[in-house]
């Protein structure tokens, strides 16, 4: 071996060694033997005698994995084992590789995430997923990270993170993770009024409408439910933040009331609604009449329009017309009724209209399966001012007899006790046996209708007694004063309407005539000095229609004009209130009664009870007695005429 040959490098990798010998052509001096024997260990101590020399570390630390090392600091991985650098691994007790702290963090899949307080570079290095200031932090509900017990970013879950509840669309595990308490298929949903939860702007479970929160459009809450205001409660009464039950004294329309503290299916006494209050059904009203505008009528016969709310000045549709309820009733100052002590007496402002009687008949039919059984109502509700003998004259159906025997002037005495001839013969068509001369109620032939104002369908008019379609329509006729109605039937109508037929006494008091003017014997002249408060009439300058005798009949009112080929006397019967000069006032400035002198003669109840029972005073008003011959048949309950009508009176507790 050349003297210039030297050993230049000995390196060990694992358990395999290798020797590199470099030879030079140049001779080299021989090193002293003593130098080789005194080679030292890496720590400076001399190797034991005969031991191989220690390996050298890599040339340029930090050394890569697999390189020779003498200490952990020599290695990139900080792991030197058996003089060789080993790759870093989780659990090696050293921060190495991509770890951000000892054995945690970084991108190595084997290293776990770091606990709070350990070093980190990003959130994924930390178990909490929260790295702030290069240190892993405990999760909070405001760290913009889904961590801790959260079910979505900074929301949901419970302790210890205690994040807020999640909004709509965020992930959830249970309902309590969501601000609206609805978790469906792992997602927070918008609240609804049917989810069984108090959420959104609800003040109770699926009810109420508070001032904040998503509007679930929930219904109002029942009594006993929390509330923030009246709108939360079905009763619209929120007291001390609790919904109250509806009462008839709470000043609110609630429960099944139709207006404030009135109406409904079973109100306490005195709690049905007054005139003008809102209603849904007739039962809601003290008058038992809910009109077509869903307001309580003054009386139940005035729920329709035509003949119900068309009384007053001017025809329907005319400029300047002023109409009101045909059931309006005025107090009679200074008068008391002997049969109703302590009560205020009211007399209707207007005569009864055909439309009001039609409403009466329709209500009778509704109560009796479509049959106009007026007698059934009278039998079940005997009026207090009534003669039971009149019951026989009450119709029980539309038509009850086919042929009526013709009698004389007092036919009931001629052929027995037939009283009920049916509603159609009373109101509708043909001659009746009630009064066979001069009643002007019959249809004599097609185009000749007499004066009746109660309209009947064409089919009935054509089928019965030479009739035919009326020239005037139902709409027109219903507005006019009712005529051709028997005394007893009109008395039954007034009783059904909440009052009674006016008495002769109250009519005389209001008119100021002092005593009854019904007379037996010669007919008086048309004008009488005893017209009292009523407007004076005379044939030449009459301010209203009146009939004192067939030969003296001025017609200041005639509307509409009918063709010359048509004989329909109903055009001469005014709708109540049209003749504005025909007024009666007890005191100056009082609201006046209308048509007390003109238009209809008015039938009335007698002041006293006759030996045969209560009777009628006859058609003695509008200034002229309705005497005919010696028997004054106007007093009979079955009497009717085209020139006879009437009005009701009422009694009210002050």
C-alpha positions as CSV (number, residue, x, y, z in Angstrom):
1,X,0.0,0.0,0.0
2,X,1.3,3.3,-1.0
3,X,2.4,5.6,1.8
4,X,0.4,8.4,0.1
5,X,-2.8,6.3,0.4
6,X,-5.1,7.5,3.1
7,X,-8.5,6.6,4.3
8,X,-10.5,9.8,3.5
9,X,-14.1,8.9,4.5
10,X,-15.9,6.2,6.5
11,X,-19.7,6.5,6.7
12,X,-22.3,4.2,8.1
13,X,-25.9,4.0,6.9
14,X,-28.1,1.8,9.1
15,X,-26.1,-1.4,9.8
16,X,-24.2,-1.3,6.5
17,X,-20.8,0.5,6.3
18,X,-18.7,1.4,3.4
19,X,-15.0,2.4,3.0
20,X,-13.9,4.9,0.5
21,X,-10.1,4.8,-0.2
22,X,-8.5,7.5,-2.3
23,X,-5.1,6.8,-3.9
24,X,-2.7,9.4,-5.0
25,X,0.3,9.2,-7.2
26,X,2.0,11.5,-4.9
27,X,3.6,9.9,-1.9
28,X,2.5,11.1,1.5
29,X,4.3,11.1,4.7
30,X,3.4,8.3,7.1
31,X,1.3,9.7,10.0
32,X,2.6,8.8,13.4
33,X,1.0,5.7,14.8
34,X,0.3,7.5,18.0
35,X,-2.2,9.8,16.2
36,X,-4.4,6.9,14.9
37,X,-4.5,5.3,18.3
38,X,-5.6,8.5,20.0
39,X,-8.7,9.3,17.8
40,X,-11.5,10.7,20.0
41,X,-15.3,10.0,20.1
42,X,-17.8,12.7,19.0
43,X,-18.1,13.7,22.6
44,X,-14.3,14.3,22.8
45,X,-13.5,11.1,24.8
46,X,-11.2,8.6,23.4
47,X,-12.6,5.4,22.0
48,X,-11.8,2.3,23.8
49,X,-8.9,0.4,22.7
50,X,-9.7,-1.7,19.6
51,X,-13.1,-0.1,19.0
52,X,-14.0,1.2,15.5
53,X,-13.9,4.9,15.1
54,X,-17.3,6.7,15.5
55,X,-19.2,7.6,12.3
56,X,-19.1,11.2,11.1
57,X,-22.4,13.2,10.8
58,X,-23.5,14.5,7.5
59,X,-21.5,17.3,6.0
60,X,-24.0,20.0,6.2
61,X,-26.6,19.7,9.0
62,X,-29.5,19.7,9.5
63,X,-29.3,16.3,8.0
64,X,-31.9,14.6,5.9
65,X,-33.6,11.5,6.9
66,X,-31.2,8.5,6.5
67,X,-28.0,10.6,6.9
68,X,-25.5,10.0,9.7
69,X,-25.9,12.0,12.8
70,X,-24.4,12.3,16.1
71,X,-27.2,14.1,17.9
72,X,-30.9,15.0,17.3
73,X,-29.9,18.5,16.5
74,X,-28.1,17.2,13.4
75,X,-31.4,16.0,11.8
76,X,-34.1,17.9,10.1
77,X,-36.5,15.6,11.8
78,X,-34.8,16.2,15.2
79,X,-34.7,12.4,15.5
80,X,-31.2,10.7,15.6
81,X,-31.3,7.1,16.4
82,X,-28.4,4.7,16.2
83,X,-26.4,7.6,14.5
84,X,-28.9,7.8,11.7
85,X,-31.5,10.6,11.1
86,X,-35.0,9.0,11.1
87,X,-38.2,10.6,9.7
88,X,-40.4,12.5,12.2
89,X,-43.5,10.7,13.5
90,X,-46.4,11.5,15.8
91,X,-45.5,10.4,19.2
92,X,-41.8,10.9,18.9
93,X,-41.8,13.6,21.5
94,X,-40.3,16.1,19.1
95,X,-41.9,19.0,17.0
96,X,-40.9,18.0,13.5
97,X,-42.2,17.6,10.1
98,X,-45.1,19.9,9.5
99,X,-46.1,19.8,13.1
100,X,-46.8,23.2,14.7
101,X,-46.1,21.9,18.2
102,X,-44.7,18.7,19.7
103,X,-46.5,15.8,18.0
104,X,-49.5,17.9,16.9
105,X,-50.7,20.1,14.2
106,X,-49.4,20.4,10.7
107,X,-50.3,18.5,7.5
108,X,-49.1,15.1,8.5
109,X,-52.1,12.9,8.8
110,X,-50.6,10.9,11.7
111,X,-50.3,14.0,13.9
112,X,-53.4,14.9,15.9
113,X,-54.7,18.4,16.1
114,X,-53.3,20.4,18.9
115,X,-54.9,21.2,22.2
116,X,-55.7,24.7,23.3
117,X,-52.6,26.7,24.1
118,X,-50.4,24.8,21.6
119,X,-48.7,26.5,18.7
120,X,-50.5,26.6,15.4
121,X,-50.4,28.1,11.9
122,X,-54.0,27.7,11.0
123,X,-57.3,26.6,12.4
124,X,-57.0,23.0,11.2
125,X,-53.9,22.6,13.4
126,X,-56.2,22.9,16.4
127,X,-58.8,20.6,17.9
128,X,-60.9,23.7,18.4
129,X,-60.2,24.7,14.8
130,X,-59.5,28.2,16.2
131,X,-56.0,29.5,15.8
132,X,-55.5,33.1,16.9
133,X,-52.1,34.7,17.3
134,X,-50.5,31.3,16.3
135,X,-51.9,29.7,19.4
136,X,-54.8,27.2,19.6
137,X,-57.7,28.8,21.4
138,X,-60.8,27.4,23.1
139,X,-63.9,27.5,20.8
140,X,-66.3,30.4,21.2
141,X,-69.5,31.4,19.5
142,X,-67.8,34.3,17.8
143,X,-64.7,32.8,16.2
144,X,-66.2,32.5,12.7
145,X,-65.6,28.7,12.9
146,X,-67.8,25.7,13.3
147,X,-66.2,24.2,16.4
148,X,-66.9,23.1,19.9
149,X,-70.4,21.9,20.3
150,X,-71.7,24.1,17.4
151,X,-73.8,22.6,14.6
152,X,-72.9,25.3,12.2
153,X,-70.5,28.3,12.2
154,X,-70.9,30.1,15.5
155,X,-74.4,28.7,16.2
156,X,-76.2,25.7,17.5
157,X,-75.2,23.2,20.1
158,X,-75.0,23.8,23.8
159,X,-72.4,23.9,26.5
160,X,-69.5,24.5,26.7
161,X,-69.4,26.6,23.5
162,X,-72.9,28.0,24.2
163,X,-73.2,29.6,20.7
164,X,-76.3,31.3,19.7
165,X,-79.1,29.4,18.0
166,X,-78.9,29.0,14.3
167,X,-81.0,30.8,11.7
168,X,-83.0,29.4,8.9
169,X,-81.0,27.1,6.5
170,X,-78.2,26.4,9.0
171,X,-77.2,22.9,10.1
172,X,-78.8,21.5,13.3
173,X,-79.0,18.4,15.4
174,X,-82.0,19.1,17.5
175,X,-84.8,21.7,17.6
176,X,-83.0,23.7,20.3
177,X,-80.1,24.4,17.9
178,X,-82.4,26.6,15.9
179,X,-83.6,30.1,16.8
180,X,-87.1,29.2,15.7
181,X,-87.0,25.8,17.3
182,X,-87.6,23.9,14.0
183,X,-85.0,21.3,12.9
184,X,-86.1,19.2,10.0
185,X,-83.7,16.8,8.2
186,X,-80.7,18.4,9.9
187,X,-81.6,21.9,8.7
188,X,-83.1,24.8,10.7
189,X,-86.4,25.8,9.0
190,X,-88.6,28.9,9.0
191,X,-91.3,29.0,11.7
192,X,-94.9,28.3,10.8
193,X,-98.2,28.6,12.6
194,X,-98.6,24.9,12.6
195,X,-95.2,23.6,13.9
196,X,-96.3,23.2,17.5
197,X,-93.7,25.7,18.7
198,X,-93.8,29.2,20.0
199,X,-91.5,30.9,17.5
200,X,-91.4,33.7,15.0
201,X,-93.5,36.6,16.3
202,X,-95.9,34.3,18.1
203,X,-96.7,35.1,21.7
204,X,-98.0,31.6,22.4
205,X,-97.6,28.2,20.7
206,X,-98.8,28.8,17.1
207,X,-100.8,31.9,18.0
208,X,-100.4,35.6,18.5
209,X,-98.6,38.3,16.6
210,X,-95.9,40.0,18.6
211,X,-94.0,43.1,17.5
212,X,-90.8,41.3,16.6
213,X,-89.7,38.1,14.8
214,X,-90.7,36.3,11.6
215,X,-94.4,36.7,10.9
216,X,-95.9,33.3,11.0
217,X,-99.4,34.7,10.4
218,X,-100.6,32.7,13.3
219,X,-104.2,33.1,14.6
220,X,-105.0,35.0,17.8
221,X,-104.4,33.3,21.0
222,X,-107.0,31.8,23.4
223,X,-107.7,33.1,26.9
224,X,-104.8,32.4,29.3
225,X,-102.1,32.7,26.7
226,X,-99.2,35.3,27.1
227,X,-99.7,38.4,25.0
228,X,-98.0,41.7,24.2
229,X,-101.2,43.5,23.1
230,X,-104.8,43.1,22.1
231,X,-103.9,41.9,18.6
232,X,-102.4,38.7,20.0
233,X,-105.7,37.6,21.6
234,X,-108.8,36.1,20.0
235,X,-110.8,38.2,22.5
236,X,-108.7,41.3,21.6
237,X,-108.3,41.8,25.3
238,X,-104.8,41.6,26.8
239,X,-104.6,42.4,30.5
240,X,-101.3,42.1,32.4
241,X,-99.8,40.3,29.4
242,X,-102.4,37.5,29.4
243,X,-105.2,37.0,26.9
244,X,-108.6,37.4,28.6
245,X,-111.9,35.6,27.8
246,X,-114.4,37.5,25.8
247,X,-117.2,39.1,27.8
248,X,-120.2,41.3,27.0
249,X,-118.7,44.1,29.2
250,X,-115.1,44.4,27.9
251,X,-115.8,47.2,25.3
252,X,-114.5,45.1,22.4
253,X,-116.2,43.1,19.6
254,X,-115.1,39.6,20.4
255,X,-116.4,36.1,20.9
256,X,-119.3,35.6,18.6
257,X,-120.5,39.1,19.1
258,X,-121.6,40.9,15.9
259,X,-120.8,44.3,17.3
260,X,-119.2,45.7,20.4
261,X,-120.6,43.8,23.4
262,X,-123.8,42.7,21.6
263,X,-125.2,40.0,19.3
264,X,-124.2,36.4,19.0
265,X,-125.9,33.1,19.6
266,X,-126.7,33.5,23.3
267,X,-126.2,37.0,24.6
268,X,-127.3,37.8,28.1
269,X,-130.5,39.8,28.5
270,X,-130.3,43.2,27.0
271,X,-127.3,42.4,24.9
272,X,-128.8,42.1,21.5
273,X,-127.7,44.9,19.2
274,X,-129.5,48.2,18.8
275,X,-130.5,49.8,15.5
276,X,-127.5,50.5,13.2
277,X,-125.1,48.0,14.9
278,X,-123.4,45.4,12.9
279,X,-125.1,42.0,12.6
280,X,-124.7,38.7,10.8
281,X,-128.0,37.1,11.5
282,X,-131.5,38.4,12.6
283,X,-130.8,36.9,16.1
284,X,-128.0,39.4,16.6
285,X,-130.5,42.3,16.7
286,X,-132.9,43.5,19.4
287,X,-135.3,44.0,16.5
288,X,-134.7,40.5,15.2
289,X,-134.0,42.2,11.9
290,X,-130.5,42.2,10.2
291,X,-130.8,44.1,6.9
292,X,-129.1,43.7,3.6
293,X,-126.2,45.9,4.7
294,X,-125.6,43.6,7.7
295,X,-126.8,46.2,10.2
296,X,-129.7,45.9,12.6
297,X,-132.9,47.4,11.3
298,X,-135.3,49.5,13.4
299,X,-137.8,46.6,13.1
300,X,-137.6,43.2,11.6
301,X,-139.9,44.1,8.7
302,X,-137.4,46.7,7.4
303,X,-134.5,44.4,6.5
304,X,-135.2,44.7,2.8
305,X,-134.4,47.7,0.6
306,X,-137.6,48.4,-1.3
307,X,-140.2,49.3,1.3
308,X,-137.6,48.9,4.0
309,X,-135.3,51.9,3.5
310,X,-137.1,53.8,0.8
311,X,-139.5,56.0,2.7
312,X,-139.2,59.8,2.5
313,X,-139.0,62.5,-0.1
314,X,-138.5,61.8,-3.8
315,X,-138.7,58.7,-5.9
316,X,-135.8,56.2,-6.0
317,X,-133.0,57.6,-8.2
318,X,-134.4,61.1,-8.4
319,X,-132.0,63.9,-7.6
320,X,-132.5,65.3,-4.1
321,X,-134.4,62.3,-2.8
322,X,-134.0,61.7,0.9
323,X,-134.9,58.2,2.1
324,X,-134.7,56.5,5.5
325,X,-136.0,53.4,7.3
326,X,-139.7,52.9,6.8
327,X,-139.8,51.4,10.3
328,X,-138.7,54.7,12.0
329,X,-140.9,55.3,15.0
330,X,-141.3,58.6,16.9
331,X,-142.1,59.2,20.6
332,X,-145.5,60.7,21.3
333,X,-144.8,63.4,23.9
334,X,-147.5,63.8,26.5
335,X,-149.3,60.6,25.7
336,X,-149.4,57.4,27.7
337,X,-151.2,54.2,26.8
338,X,-153.5,52.8,29.6
339,X,-152.5,49.3,28.8
340,X,-148.8,50.0,29.0
341,X,-148.2,52.2,32.0
342,X,-144.7,53.6,32.6
343,X,-143.6,53.0,29.0
344,X,-142.9,55.6,26.3
345,X,-145.4,55.4,23.4
346,X,-144.0,55.5,19.9
347,X,-146.0,55.9,16.7
348,X,-144.4,54.9,13.4
349,X,-143.5,57.8,11.3
350,X,-144.7,56.0,8.1
351,X,-147.5,53.8,7.0
352,X,-146.8,50.1,6.6
353,X,-145.3,49.3,3.1
354,X,-146.0,46.4,0.9
355,X,-142.3,45.5,1.1
356,X,-142.5,45.2,4.8
357,X,-145.5,42.9,4.6
358,X,-143.6,40.8,2.0
359,X,-140.7,40.4,4.5
360,X,-143.3,39.3,7.1
361,X,-144.7,36.7,4.7
362,X,-141.2,35.5,3.8
363,X,-140.2,35.1,7.4
364,X,-143.4,33.1,8.0
365,X,-142.5,30.8,5.1
366,X,-138.9,30.3,6.4
367,X,-140.3,29.2,9.8
368,X,-142.9,26.8,8.3
369,X,-141.1,24.9,5.6
370,X,-142.1,27.3,2.8
371,X,-145.7,27.7,3.8
372,X,-147.0,31.2,4.7
373,X,-148.7,30.0,7.9
374,X,-149.4,33.2,9.7
375,X,-151.9,31.5,12.0
376,X,-149.1,29.2,13.4
377,X,-147.2,32.3,14.5
378,X,-150.3,33.9,16.1
379,X,-151.1,30.7,17.9
380,X,-147.6,30.4,19.3
381,X,-147.2,34.1,20.1
382,X,-150.6,35.5,21.1
383,X,-150.3,39.3,20.9
384,X,-151.2,41.0,24.2
385,X,-153.7,43.3,22.5
386,X,-155.7,40.7,20.5
387,X,-159.1,39.2,20.1
388,X,-158.9,35.3,19.8
389,X,-161.8,35.4,17.4
390,X,-159.4,37.0,14.8
391,X,-157.4,33.8,14.6
392,X,-159.8,32.2,12.2
393,X,-158.9,34.9,9.6
394,X,-155.2,34.1,9.7
395,X,-154.0,32.3,6.5
396,X,-152.4,28.9,7.0
397,X,-151.2,28.4,3.5
398,X,-151.0,30.1,0.1
399,X,-154.3,28.7,-1.0
400,X,-156.8,26.8,1.1
401,X,-160.0,27.0,-0.9
402,X,-160.9,26.8,-4.6
403,X,-164.2,28.7,-4.8
404,X,-165.4,31.3,-2.5
405,X,-169.2,31.8,-2.2
406,X,-170.3,35.2,-3.1
407,X,-172.2,36.9,-0.3
408,X,-173.7,40.2,0.3
409,X,-172.3,43.1,2.2
410,X,-171.6,40.9,5.2
411,X,-170.7,37.6,3.5
412,X,-169.3,35.8,6.5
413,X,-172.7,35.8,8.0
414,X,-174.1,34.5,4.7
415,X,-172.3,31.2,4.4
416,X,-170.9,30.2,7.8
417,X,-167.5,30.4,9.3
418,X,-165.1,30.1,6.5
419,X,-162.3,32.5,7.4
420,X,-159.0,31.1,6.1
421,X,-159.1,31.5,2.3
422,X,-155.3,31.4,1.9
423,X,-152.8,34.2,1.5
424,X,-153.1,34.4,-2.3
425,X,-156.8,35.3,-2.1
426,X,-156.1,37.8,0.7
427,X,-153.3,39.7,-1.1
428,X,-153.1,38.6,-4.7
429,X,-155.9,38.2,-7.1
430,X,-159.6,38.2,-7.7
431,X,-162.6,39.3,-5.7
432,X,-162.8,38.0,-2.2
433,X,-165.8,37.4,0.0
434,X,-164.5,39.9,2.5
435,X,-166.0,42.9,0.9
436,X,-167.5,42.5,-2.5
437,X,-168.4,46.0,-3.5
438,X,-166.0,48.9,-3.8
439,X,-162.9,47.3,-2.3
440,X,-160.8,48.0,-5.4
441,X,-158.6,45.0,-4.6
442,X,-159.7,42.6,-7.3
443,X,-158.3,41.9,-10.7
444,X,-161.4,42.1,-13.0
445,X,-159.6,41.1,-16.2
446,X,-156.3,41.4,-17.9
447,X,-155.0,44.9,-17.6
448,X,-157.5,45.8,-14.9
449,X,-155.8,45.3,-11.6
450,X,-157.5,47.5,-9.1
451,X,-155.3,49.1,-6.5
452,X,-153.5,46.3,-4.6
453,X,-149.8,47.1,-3.9
454,X,-148.8,43.5,-3.0
455,X,-147.0,42.1,-6.0
456,X,-147.6,38.5,-7.2
457,X,-145.6,36.5,-9.8
458,X,-147.0,36.5,-13.3
459,X,-147.9,32.8,-13.2
460,X,-150.3,33.3,-10.3
461,X,-151.8,36.4,-11.8
462,X,-152.4,34.7,-15.1
463,X,-153.8,31.5,-13.6
464,X,-156.2,33.1,-11.2
465,X,-159.3,35.2,-12.0
466,X,-158.5,36.8,-15.3
467,X,-155.2,38.1,-14.2
468,X,-152.0,38.9,-16.1
469,X,-148.6,40.4,-15.6
470,X,-148.7,43.6,-13.5
471,X,-147.7,46.7,-15.3
472,X,-145.8,47.9,-12.1
473,X,-142.8,45.8,-11.0
474,X,-142.3,44.3,-7.6
475,X,-139.5,46.7,-7.0
476,X,-141.9,49.6,-7.5
477,X,-144.9,48.1,-5.6
478,X,-142.9,47.1,-2.6
479,X,-142.1,50.7,-1.9
480,X,-145.7,51.8,-1.7
481,X,-148.1,51.8,1.3
482,X,-149.7,48.4,1.8
483,X,-153.4,48.1,1.1
484,X,-155.9,45.4,0.5
485,X,-154.9,43.7,3.7
486,X,-157.5,42.6,6.2
487,X,-157.6,44.4,9.5
488,X,-156.7,41.3,11.6
489,X,-153.8,40.4,9.3
490,X,-152.4,43.9,9.6
491,X,-152.8,43.7,13.4
492,X,-150.9,40.4,13.3
493,X,-148.2,42.0,11.2
494,X,-147.7,44.9,13.7
495,X,-147.5,42.4,16.6
496,X,-144.8,40.3,14.8
497,X,-142.9,43.5,14.0
498,X,-142.5,44.3,17.7
499,X,-145.5,46.5,18.4
500,X,-149.2,46.6,17.7
501,X,-151.6,48.2,15.3
502,X,-152.1,51.9,16.2
503,X,-155.0,52.6,18.4
504,X,-157.7,55.1,17.5
505,X,-156.7,57.0,20.7
506,X,-153.1,57.6,19.8
507,X,-154.0,58.6,16.3
508,X,-156.5,61.1,17.5
509,X,-154.0,62.5,20.1
510,X,-151.2,62.9,17.5
511,X,-153.6,64.4,14.9
512,X,-155.2,66.7,17.4
513,X,-158.8,65.9,16.4
514,X,-160.0,65.2,19.9
515,X,-162.6,62.5,19.3
516,X,-163.0,59.7,16.9
517,X,-164.4,60.7,13.6
518,X,-165.8,57.3,12.7
519,X,-169.4,57.8,12.0
520,X,-172.4,55.7,11.0
521,X,-174.8,57.4,8.7
522,X,-174.4,60.1,6.0
523,X,-170.9,60.6,4.7
524,X,-169.2,63.8,5.7
525,X,-167.9,66.3,3.2
526,X,-164.2,65.9,2.2
527,X,-163.1,68.9,4.3
528,X,-163.8,69.0,7.9
529,X,-163.0,71.9,10.3
530,X,-161.8,69.3,12.8
531,X,-158.6,68.5,11.1
532,X,-156.6,69.4,14.2
533,X,-152.8,69.3,13.5
534,X,-153.3,67.6,10.1
535,X,-152.9,69.6,6.9
536,X,-156.2,71.0,5.6
537,X,-157.5,69.4,2.4
538,X,-159.8,70.4,-0.2
539,X,-160.7,68.8,-3.5
540,X,-159.3,71.7,-5.6
541,X,-156.0,72.3,-4.0
542,X,-155.1,69.1,-2.3
543,X,-151.4,68.7,-1.2
544,X,-151.9,64.9,-1.0
545,X,-154.0,62.1,-2.3
546,X,-157.1,61.3,-0.2
547,X,-160.3,59.5,-0.8
548,X,-163.5,60.6,1.0
549,X,-165.9,59.3,-1.6
550,X,-165.9,57.9,-5.1
551,X,-167.0,61.3,-6.5
552,X,-164.4,63.3,-4.7
553,X,-161.0,62.0,-5.2
554,X,-158.2,64.5,-5.9
555,X,-154.9,62.8,-6.9
556,X,-152.0,65.1,-6.2
557,X,-149.8,62.0,-6.4
558,X,-149.8,59.8,-9.5
559,X,-146.5,58.0,-10.3
560,X,-145.7,56.7,-12.7
561,X,-148.1,57.5,-15.4
562,X,-149.5,54.3,-16.9
563,X,-150.7,53.8,-20.4
564,X,-154.3,54.6,-21.1
565,X,-154.9,51.0,-21.9
566,X,-153.8,49.9,-18.4
567,X,-156.0,50.3,-15.3
568,X,-153.5,49.9,-12.5
569,X,-154.6,52.0,-9.6
570,X,-151.5,51.3,-7.6
571,X,-149.9,54.3,-9.3
572,X,-152.1,56.5,-7.1
573,X,-150.9,54.9,-3.9
574,X,-147.8,56.8,-2.8
575,X,-144.7,55.4,-1.2
576,X,-144.7,56.7,2.4
577,X,-143.2,60.2,2.8
578,X,-143.4,61.2,-0.8
579,X,-146.0,64.0,-0.1
580,X,-143.8,66.3,2.0
581,X,-146.6,68.7,2.8
582,X,-148.6,66.0,4.6
583,X,-147.0,66.3,8.0
584,X,-148.1,66.3,11.6
585,X,-146.1,67.8,14.5
586,X,-147.1,68.0,18.1
587,X,-144.5,70.6,19.0
588,X,-142.8,73.1,16.6
589,X,-139.5,71.6,15.5
590,X,-140.5,68.0,16.2
591,X,-139.7,65.4,13.6
592,X,-143.1,65.0,11.8
593,X,-145.3,62.0,11.1
594,X,-146.0,61.6,7.5
595,X,-149.2,60.9,5.4
596,X,-151.6,61.1,8.3
597,X,-154.1,63.1,6.3
598,X,-153.6,61.8,2.8
599,X,-152.6,58.6,1.0
600,X,-154.3,55.7,2.9
601,X,-157.3,55.7,5.2
602,X,-155.7,54.1,8.3
603,X,-157.4,51.2,10.1
604,X,-157.0,51.3,13.9
605,X,-157.7,49.3,17.0
606,X,-160.7,50.5,19.0
607,X,-160.1,52.3,22.2
608,X,-162.3,50.0,24.3
609,X,-163.1,46.3,24.2
610,X,-166.6,45.6,23.0
611,X,-168.9,42.8,24.4
612,X,-167.6,40.5,21.6
613,X,-164.0,41.4,22.3
614,X,-161.5,43.8,20.9
615,X,-162.6,45.4,17.7
616,X,-161.3,47.8,15.0
617,X,-162.2,51.4,14.9
618,X,-162.5,51.4,11.2
619,X,-160.9,53.6,8.5
620,X,-161.6,56.9,10.2
621,X,-158.3,58.6,9.6
622,X,-157.0,60.8,6.9
623,X,-159.8,63.0,8.0
624,X,-162.8,61.1,6.8
625,X,-164.8,58.3,8.3
626,X,-165.1,55.1,6.4
627,X,-168.7,54.5,7.0
628,X,-170.7,52.6,4.4
629,X,-174.4,52.3,5.0
630,X,-175.6,51.4,8.4
631,X,-173.2,48.7,9.4
632,X,-169.8,50.4,9.1
633,X,-168.2,47.2,8.0
634,X,-164.7,48.7,8.4
635,X,-164.8,47.4,12.0
636,X,-164.7,43.8,10.9
637,X,-161.5,41.8,11.2
638,X,-161.8,40.5,7.7
639,X,-162.4,44.0,6.1
640,X,-159.9,45.2,3.5
641,X,-160.0,47.8,0.7
642,X,-157.7,49.4,-1.8
643,X,-157.9,52.7,0.0
644,X,-157.2,51.2,3.5
645,X,-153.8,50.9,5.1
646,X,-152.3,51.6,8.6
647,X,-149.3,52.1,10.8
648,X,-147.9,50.5,13.9
649,X,-147.3,51.8,17.4
650,X,-144.7,50.6,19.9
651,X,-143.9,50.7,23.6
652,X,-140.4,51.1,25.1
653,X,-139.0,51.2,28.5
654,X,-137.5,54.7,29.2
